[in-house]
Amino acid sequence: MVNKVALGILAVIVLTAMTVGGLVGLQLSDDSGPDEGTPTPAPTPTPTPVSGTAGANGTGNGATGAGTATPSPTPTPTPSPTPTVSAADYDPTRIETAVLAGINAEREERDMRPLGTDERLREMALNHSRAMAEQGFVSHAAAGLSAADRYEAFGLADRCRVPDNSNTGIREGRALETVDRKDARQNYTFRSSNRTVTLTNETATARAAVDTWFATEDQRRKLLLEEASVAGIGVVTTERGAVYVTVDLC
């Protein structure tokens, strides 16, 4: 009887111990696990760098690094070339007009009548300027013709036998002709003002030619002939920048 009671008590003790152990283990398990009310934050992914240049918004496939655009280098502007001036860009007719105006201005300063124009004389002068341009230098003889030959060939020899200012002789041929050459972008110093200009247009080129003639006594004497009444002026320009001018008087 005593043994049965002892066994019963022992059984109760063992059962009690097992119950207490289970409760302790359950408590320890609850303390070590995550709290159901607090979510565990997801880890932040590490961005993978992408090589290349960013697009317009810096976040597309062309972005470098984590969406940061690499600025494109600023291009160095190419300076515009300085435009070159060629005599071929000049209007020969404008030069002819300016040459006549320059000669007449010199004559009017001396109370002389201005020179008129003559189409036949202009044709002859233009023909000679063209021949000078082809041979590449200034001369009263070109294409196998002298000045006297040209006056004869154009039927002007008898008409244009102009007496000189002293009335002691007859001036014909080269005595009635002045010629010159100027070049585009040439620097020219004017005799009257001692001012140097660059010949970049028709007016400056024409004035330089007239100034050259009036700086030379022989050429000045021709252009100031009192008996001369008309002039033919022919101008030819070349691709290489030369301007050939002929003035024939009558």
C-alpha positions as CSV (number, residue, x, y, z in Angstrom):
1,M,0.0,0.0,0.0
2,V,2.8,2.3,0.9
3,N,4.6,1.4,-2.3
4,K,1.5,2.3,-4.4
5,V,1.2,5.6,-2.7
6,A,4.9,6.3,-3.2
7,L,4.6,5.4,-6.9
8,G,1.6,7.7,-7.3
9,I,3.5,10.6,-5.8
10,L,6.5,9.9,-8.0
11,A,4.3,9.9,-11.1
12,V,2.7,13.2,-10.1
13,I,6.2,14.7,-9.6
14,V,7.4,13.5,-13.0
15,L,4.3,14.7,-14.7
16,T,4.6,18.1,-13.1
17,A,8.3,18.3,-14.1
18,M,7.5,17.5,-17.7
19,T,4.7,20.1,-17.8
20,V,6.9,22.8,-16.3
21,G,9.8,22.0,-18.8
22,G,7.5,22.2,-21.7
23,L,6.2,25.6,-20.7
24,V,9.8,26.9,-20.2
25,G,10.8,25.6,-23.6
26,L,7.8,27.2,-25.2
27,Q,8.6,30.5,-23.6
28,L,12.3,30.4,-24.7
29,S,11.1,29.6,-28.3
30,D,8.8,32.6,-28.3
31,D,11.5,35.0,-27.1
32,S,14.0,34.0,-29.8
33,G,11.6,34.3,-32.8
34,P,10.5,37.5,-34.7
35,D,7.7,39.6,-33.3
36,E,4.6,38.9,-35.5
37,G,3.5,42.5,-35.3
38,T,6.8,44.0,-36.6
39,P,7.7,43.1,-40.2
40,T,11.3,42.4,-41.0
41,P,12.6,45.1,-43.6
42,A,13.7,43.7,-46.9
43,P,17.4,44.3,-47.7
44,T,18.2,47.2,-50.1
45,P,19.5,45.9,-53.5
46,T,22.9,47.1,-54.5
47,P,22.6,48.9,-57.9
48,T,24.6,47.4,-60.8
49,P,26.6,50.1,-62.6
50,V,25.8,50.4,-66.3
51,S,28.5,51.8,-68.6
52,G,27.6,54.4,-71.3
53,T,26.4,57.9,-71.6
54,A,23.1,59.0,-70.0
55,G,20.1,59.7,-72.1
56,A,18.0,62.8,-72.0
57,N,16.7,62.1,-68.4
58,G,19.9,60.5,-67.1
59,T,18.1,57.3,-65.9
60,G,17.8,55.2,-69.0
61,N,20.1,52.5,-70.4
62,G,22.7,55.2,-71.2
63,A,23.1,56.2,-67.5
64,T,26.5,55.8,-65.8
65,G,26.4,54.4,-62.2
66,A,23.1,54.5,-60.3
67,G,21.2,56.8,-62.6
68,T,23.8,59.6,-62.7
69,A,24.4,61.1,-66.2
70,T,27.9,61.8,-67.5
71,P,27.9,65.3,-69.1
72,S,29.0,65.4,-72.8
73,P,32.1,67.5,-73.4
74,T,31.4,70.9,-74.8
75,P,32.6,70.9,-78.5
76,T,35.2,73.5,-79.4
77,P,33.7,75.9,-82.0
78,T,35.6,76.0,-85.3
79,P,36.3,79.6,-86.3
80,S,34.9,80.7,-89.6
81,P,37.6,81.2,-92.2
82,T,38.2,84.8,-93.2
83,P,36.6,85.4,-96.5
84,T,39.1,86.1,-99.3
85,V,38.5,88.9,-101.8
86,S,39.0,88.1,-105.5
87,A,39.0,90.6,-108.3
88,A,36.8,88.1,-110.1
89,D,34.1,89.1,-107.5
90,Y,34.3,92.7,-108.7
91,D,31.9,94.3,-111.2
92,P,34.1,95.6,-114.0
93,T,31.4,98.1,-115.1
94,R,31.4,99.7,-111.7
95,I,35.1,100.1,-111.9
96,E,34.9,101.7,-115.3
97,T,32.3,104.2,-114.0
98,A,34.4,105.0,-111.0
99,V,37.5,105.5,-113.1
100,L,35.8,108.0,-115.4
101,A,34.4,109.8,-112.4
102,G,37.9,110.0,-110.8
103,I,39.4,111.4,-114.0
104,N,36.6,114.0,-114.5
105,A,37.0,115.1,-110.8
106,E,40.7,115.8,-111.5
107,R,39.8,117.7,-114.7
108,E,37.0,119.7,-113.0
109,E,39.4,120.8,-110.2
110,R,41.4,122.5,-113.0
111,D,38.3,124.0,-114.6
112,M,38.4,121.6,-117.5
113,R,35.4,120.1,-119.2
114,P,34.7,116.5,-118.2
115,L,35.1,113.6,-120.6
116,G,32.1,111.9,-122.1
117,T,31.9,108.2,-123.1
118,D,32.2,106.5,-126.4
119,E,31.1,102.9,-127.0
120,R,33.6,102.2,-129.8
121,L,36.5,103.5,-127.7
122,R,35.3,101.4,-124.8
123,E,35.2,98.3,-127.0
124,M,38.8,99.0,-128.1
125,A,40.0,99.6,-124.5
126,L,38.2,96.5,-123.3
127,N,39.9,94.4,-126.0
128,H,43.3,95.7,-124.9
129,S,42.7,95.0,-121.2
130,R,41.7,91.5,-122.1
131,A,44.9,91.0,-124.0
132,M,47.0,92.3,-121.1
133,A,45.2,89.9,-118.7
134,E,46.1,87.0,-121.1
135,Q,49.7,88.0,-121.3
136,G,49.8,88.7,-117.5
137,F,51.4,92.1,-117.5
138,V,50.7,95.8,-118.3
139,S,51.9,97.1,-121.7
140,H,50.7,99.4,-124.5
141,A,51.5,96.5,-126.9
142,A,49.6,93.2,-126.5
143,A,48.3,90.4,-128.7
144,G,50.7,91.6,-131.4
145,L,49.2,95.1,-131.6
146,S,50.5,98.5,-130.6
147,A,48.3,101.3,-129.4
148,A,48.5,102.9,-132.9
149,D,47.6,99.6,-134.5
150,R,44.5,99.3,-132.3
151,Y,43.3,102.8,-133.2
152,E,43.7,101.9,-136.9
153,A,42.0,98.5,-136.5
154,F,39.0,100.0,-134.8
155,G,38.7,102.8,-137.4
156,L,39.6,105.6,-135.0
157,A,43.0,106.6,-136.2
158,D,41.8,109.6,-138.3
159,R,39.1,110.6,-135.8
160,C,41.3,110.6,-132.8
161,R,44.3,112.6,-133.9
162,V,44.2,115.0,-131.0
163,P,46.6,118.0,-130.9
164,D,48.5,118.4,-127.7
165,N,48.0,121.4,-125.3
166,S,50.7,123.4,-127.0
167,N,49.2,122.9,-130.4
168,T,52.7,121.9,-131.7
169,G,52.0,118.3,-132.7
170,I,49.5,115.5,-133.1
171,R,49.0,113.0,-130.4
172,E,48.0,109.6,-131.5
173,G,48.4,105.9,-130.5
174,R,49.9,105.4,-127.1
175,A,50.0,109.1,-126.6
176,L,46.2,108.8,-126.1
177,E,46.2,105.8,-123.9
178,T,46.8,105.0,-120.2
179,V,47.0,101.5,-118.7
180,D,47.3,100.1,-115.2
181,R,47.0,96.9,-113.1
182,K,45.8,96.7,-109.5
183,D,45.4,93.5,-107.4
184,A,42.7,92.6,-105.0
185,R,43.6,93.1,-101.3
186,Q,46.6,95.2,-102.4
187,N,47.6,97.9,-100.0
188,Y,47.8,101.3,-101.8
189,T,49.0,104.6,-100.4
190,F,47.2,107.6,-102.0
191,R,49.5,110.5,-103.0
192,S,47.1,113.3,-101.9
193,S,46.3,112.1,-98.4
194,N,49.2,109.7,-97.7
195,R,46.6,107.3,-96.5
196,T,47.0,103.6,-97.1
197,V,43.9,101.5,-97.9
198,T,43.3,97.9,-98.9
199,L,41.7,97.5,-102.3
200,T,38.7,95.4,-101.3
201,N,36.0,96.9,-103.6
202,E,35.5,98.5,-107.0
203,T,35.6,102.1,-105.8
204,A,38.9,101.8,-104.0
205,T,40.4,100.0,-106.9
206,A,39.3,102.6,-109.4
207,R,40.5,105.5,-107.3
208,A,43.9,103.8,-106.9
209,A,44.3,103.5,-110.6
210,V,43.4,107.2,-111.2
211,D,45.7,108.2,-108.4
212,T,48.6,106.2,-110.0
213,W,48.1,108.0,-113.3
214,F,47.9,111.5,-111.8
215,A,51.1,110.8,-109.8
216,T,53.0,110.4,-113.0
217,E,53.6,113.4,-115.2
218,D,53.4,111.7,-118.6
219,Q,50.1,109.9,-117.7
220,R,48.6,113.0,-116.0
221,R,49.4,115.1,-119.2
222,K,47.4,112.6,-121.3
223,L,44.3,112.7,-119.0
224,L,44.4,116.5,-118.9
225,L,44.4,117.0,-122.6
226,E,42.1,120.0,-123.2
227,E,41.3,118.8,-126.8
228,A,40.1,115.3,-125.6
229,S,36.4,115.1,-125.3
230,V,35.5,111.4,-124.8
231,A,37.1,108.4,-123.2
232,G,36.7,104.6,-123.6
233,I,37.4,102.7,-120.4
234,G,37.8,98.9,-120.4
235,V,38.3,96.8,-117.3
236,V,39.0,93.1,-117.1
237,T,39.3,91.1,-113.8
238,T,40.9,87.7,-113.3
239,E,40.5,84.7,-111.0
240,R,43.9,85.4,-109.6
241,G,42.9,88.8,-108.3
242,A,44.2,91.1,-111.0
243,V,42.4,94.1,-112.4
244,Y,43.5,95.4,-115.7
245,V,42.4,98.9,-116.7
246,T,42.7,100.7,-120.1
247,V,41.7,104.3,-120.9
248,D,41.7,105.4,-124.5
249,L,41.0,109.0,-125.4
250,C,39.7,110.8,-128.4
